[in-house]
Amino acid sequence: MNEQDQDKVTYDKDSPIAVFDSGVGGISVLRALREEMPHEDFRYFGDSLHAPYGTKSTEEVRARVFELVKSFRADGAKAVVVACNTATSAAVRALRETYPDYTIVGIEPALKPAVLAGNEQTVIVMATPMTIRNEKFHVLMDQYVDQAHIIPLPCPGLMEFVEAGKTEGDELYSFVERLFSPFDKEKIDSVVLGCTHYPFVADTVRRVMGDRVKLFEGGPGTARETKRRLSVLNLLSGRERAGEITIENSLSEDKAELCRKLLGADT
């Protein structure tokens, strides 16, 4: 988008916040956003037609993310929350360079709170293969490598369970159990749910790993950061009514309905 196009974009306090993910997983971030900012309007877009992002090239993901953000800006969203670790890794830095005056908030695996939860933690970071390959993840991991034993765990195929609405059951349990089979569970202190889909299988992860293992997700931190940035810009809504949520999906209305079910609200 050139400067002339950018000048045409207008938004105010009552404009919605756009939230998007490669599919239904970003609903876990939307839940946190709604809790943090209950009076804001949100527009959620799940890109299930192009899922999964995590097995695509960085260039493919970046091109798709730019296409979506350009659309959200043109529609007047006052901010965009990239509720996908893979998309954040692939595109957020470039997005901020392209749109320096626009509020763009990404998400990253909640490694910091996991490391700080205790001394010399052993932390497993569950994530998509692309997130783990990306330089951004390694930069994050390098910040804490002297404070904890950090084990990246690529989980190809796990997000597809959530996309299919399978957030519990024997098949999922067996899949997660196989993911963790190489590890001595008694030596694992924390697990980072490093994809926004994974909080929806948290109960299964806890069943496999045991109650003593602490689970961490990035949604709440992303919600707080979004609120902070909008507050600095004086763009938080002053309304007293509850915010409205619009949910769309690039694949089907059935996927949008699954999003509403996962959100746990009548939207």
C-alpha positions in Angstrom: 0.0 0.0 0.0 1.4 3.4 -1.0 1.2 6.6 1.0 -1.8 7.8 -0.9 -3.7 4.6 0.0 -2.6 4.8 3.6 -4.1 8.4 3.8 -7.5 7.0 2.9 -7.6 4.7 5.9 -9.6 6.2 8.8 -10.6 4.7 12.2 -11.5 6.0 15.7 -12.0 4.7 19.2 -15.2 2.9 18.2 -13.6 1.1 15.3 -13.2 -2.7 15.7 -10.0 -4.6 16.4 -9.2 -7.2 13.8 -8.0 -10.5 15.0 -6.8 -13.3 12.7 -5.3 -16.7 12.6 -4.7 -19.5 10.1 -7.9 -21.1 11.4 -9.8 -21.5 14.6 -6.9 -21.4 17.0 -6.8 -17.6 17.4 -10.1 -17.9 19.3 -7.9 -18.6 22.3 -6.4 -15.1 21.9 -9.8 -13.6 21.2 -11.0 -15.0 24.5 -8.2 -13.2 26.3 -8.7 -10.0 24.4 -12.4 -10.0 25.3 -11.6 -10.5 28.9 -9.1 -7.7 28.9 -11.2 -5.3 26.9 -14.9 -6.2 27.3 -16.2 -3.0 25.7 -14.3 -3.3 22.4 -15.7 -4.6 19.2 -13.7 -7.4 17.5 -13.7 -8.8 14.0 -12.3 -12.3 14.0 -11.1 -13.9 10.7 -10.0 -17.5 10.5 -8.1 -18.4 7.4 -8.9 -22.1 7.4 -8.9 -22.2 3.6 -5.2 -21.6 3.7 -4.4 -23.7 6.8 -2.1 -24.9 8.1 0.4 -22.0 7.9 2.9 -23.9 9.9 3.9 -26.2 7.1 4.2 -23.5 4.4 7.2 -21.4 3.5 7.9 -18.1 5.1 7.4 -16.3 1.8 3.9 -17.9 1.3 2.8 -17.0 4.8 4.1 -13.5 4.7 2.3 -12.8 1.4 -1.0 -14.0 2.8 -0.6 -12.1 6.0 0.1 -8.9 4.1 -3.0 -9.4 2.0 -5.1 -9.8 5.1 -3.7 -6.9 7.0 -4.1 -4.6 4.0 -7.8 -5.6 3.9 -8.4 -5.0 7.6 -6.8 -1.6 7.4 -8.9 -0.7 4.4 -12.0 -1.8 6.3 -11.1 0.6 9.1 -9.9 -1.7 11.9 -8.1 0.4 14.4 -5.6 -2.4 15.2 -4.7 -5.9 14.0 -3.8 -8.7 16.3 -1.9 -11.5 14.6 -3.2 -14.3 16.7 -0.9 -16.9 15.1 2.7 -17.7 16.2 3.6 -18.8 12.7 2.3 -15.6 11.0 3.9 -13.5 13.7 7.3 -15.1 13.0 6.9 -14.8 9.3 5.5 -11.3 8.9 5.1 -9.0 11.9 8.5 -7.3 11.6 7.9 -6.5 7.9 4.4 -5.4 8.6 5.5 -2.8 11.2 8.1 -1.5 8.7 5.4 -1.1 6.1 2.8 0.4 8.4 4.9 2.2 11.1 1.9 4.3 12.3 -0.5 1.4 12.6 -1.1 -0.8 15.7 0.0 -4.4 14.8 0.4 -6.8 17.7 1.8 -10.3 17.3 2.1 -13.2 19.6 5.0 -15.4 20.6 5.3 -18.5 22.7 5.0 -17.7 26.4 8.5 -18.8 27.1 9.4 -16.0 29.5 6.7 -16.8 32.1 7.5 -20.5 31.8 11.2 -19.9 32.5 10.6 -17.4 35.3 8.1 -19.9 37.0 11.0 -21.5 38.9 14.8 -22.0 39.0 16.5 -24.0 36.3 13.2 -25.1 34.7 13.0 -27.8 32.1 10.6 -26.3 29.5 9.1 -28.0 26.5 7.9 -25.5 23.8 5.2 -27.1 21.6 4.9 -25.3 18.3 4.5 -25.7 14.6 7.5 -26.8 12.6 7.7 -23.3 10.9 7.7 -21.4 14.2 10.5 -23.6 15.5 12.5 -23.1 12.3 12.1 -19.4 12.3 14.9 -17.1 13.4 12.5 -15.1 15.7 11.9 -18.2 17.8 15.6 -18.9 18.2 16.3 -15.3 19.2 13.6 -15.7 21.8 15.0 -19.0 23.0 18.5 -17.6 23.2 17.4 -14.9 25.7 16.6 -17.7 28.3 19.0 -20.5 27.3 21.2 -19.7 30.4 18.2 -19.8 32.8 16.4 -23.0 31.8 16.7 -26.2 29.8 14.5 -25.4 26.8 13.3 -28.2 24.4 11.6 -27.2 21.2 8.9 -29.8 20.2 7.5 -29.5 16.7 4.0 -30.8 16.6 3.0 -31.3 12.9 -0.6 -32.5 12.7 -1.8 -31.3 16.2 -3.5 -28.1 15.0 -5.5 -30.2 12.5 -7.3 -31.9 15.5 -8.6 -28.5 16.6 -9.5 -27.4 13.1 -11.7 -30.5 12.9 -13.3 -29.7 16.3 -11.5 -32.7 18.0 -10.4 -31.1 21.3 -10.7 -34.3 23.3 -11.0 -38.1 22.9 -8.8 -41.2 22.6 -7.4 -40.4 19.2 -6.1 -37.0 20.4 -4.8 -38.5 23.6 -2.8 -41.1 21.7 -1.4 -38.4 19.4 -0.3 -36.2 22.2 1.1 -39.2 24.1 3.3 -40.1 21.1 4.6 -36.5 20.9 5.8 -36.6 24.5 6.9 -40.3 24.5 10.7 -39.4 24.1 10.7 -37.5 27.3 10.9 -38.4 31.0 7.7 -36.7 32.2 9.0 -36.5 35.8 11.8 -34.2 34.6 9.6 -31.7 32.7 8.5 -28.7 34.7 6.6 -26.6 32.2 5.0 -26.9 28.8 4.5 -23.8 26.6 1.5 -24.1 24.3 3.3 -22.3 21.5 0.5 -22.3 18.9 -2.8 -20.6 19.4 -4.6 -23.8 18.6 -3.0 -25.7 21.5 -4.8 -24.2 24.5 -7.9 -26.1 23.2 -6.1 -29.4 23.8 -4.6 -28.2 27.2 -6.7 -30.7 29.1 -5.3 -33.6 27.1 -1.7 -32.3 27.4 -2.3 -32.2 31.2 -3.6 -35.7 31.2 -0.5 -36.9 29.4 2.0 -35.0 31.4 0.4 -35.0 34.8 -0.9 -32.2 37.0 2.5 -31.2 38.3 3.5 -29.8 34.9 2.6 -26.1 34.5 1.1 -25.0 31.1 1.6 -21.5 29.6 -0.1 -19.8 26.6 0.6 -16.5 24.9 -3.0 -15.1 24.6 -3.2 -13.2 27.9 0.1 -11.4 27.4 -0.9 -10.4 23.9 -4.2 -9.0 25.2 -2.5 -6.9 27.8 0.0 -5.6 25.1 -2.9 -4.7 22.8 -4.7 -2.8 25.5 -1.5 -0.9 26.4 -0.8 0.2 22.9 -4.3 1.4 22.2 -4.3 3.2 25.6 -1.1 5.1 24.7 -2.8 6.2 21.4 -6.0 7.1 23.2 -7.9 4.6 21.0 -9.6 2.5 23.7 -13.4 2.5 23.4 -15.2 4.7 25.9 -18.4 2.7 25.5 -20.1 1.1 28.5 -21.9 -1.6 26.6 -20.4 -5.0 25.9 -18.4 -5.2 22.7 -19.7 -7.0 19.7 -17.8 -9.9 18.0 -18.1 -10.8 14.3 -16.6 -14.1 13.2 -15.8 -15.0 9.6 -13.9 -17.9 8.1 -12.4 -18.1 4.6 -13.4 -21.8 4.2 -16.9 -22.2 5.4 -19.7 -21.1 7.8 -19.2 -24.5 9.6 -15.7 -23.3 10.6 -17.1 -20.0 11.7 -19.6 -21.9 13.8 -16.8 -23.9 15.3 -15.1 -20.7 16.3 -18.2 -19.5 18.0 -18.4 -22.8 19.9 -14.8 -22.5 21.0 -15.3 -18.9 22.1 -18.1 -20.1 24.3 -20.4 -17.2 23.5 -23.5 -16.4 21.5 -22.0 -14.1 18.9 
